[in-house]
Amino acid sequence: MLTYIKESVEELRNNVTLPPRSESSNLMVIVAVFSIVFALATWGIDTVFSKLIQLYFNNVLN
């Protein structure tokens, strides 16, 4: 396990390059916008299904 951790740290130091700060900021904005849109879509679908289920059970029980 210790060897794995040492090799991972070495690989991070030698082989991984971070993007420039401006590119990271742009990507962060894209991820944030996508997350908000996806959350709103999920909320909308959940609301529609909830209304449909309520409508169905109100008609079945009455």
C-alpha angles and dihedrals in degrees: 000000000000091000090052092052092047092049091047092052091047091051091049091052097045108029108028120085121189120222119245118277093252092054091047090052092050092049091048091054091049091051092047093050092047091049092052093047091048091048091050091048091050091048091049094050091046091051093049093049091046091053092046092051092048090049092049095049093043089056094044095048096045 
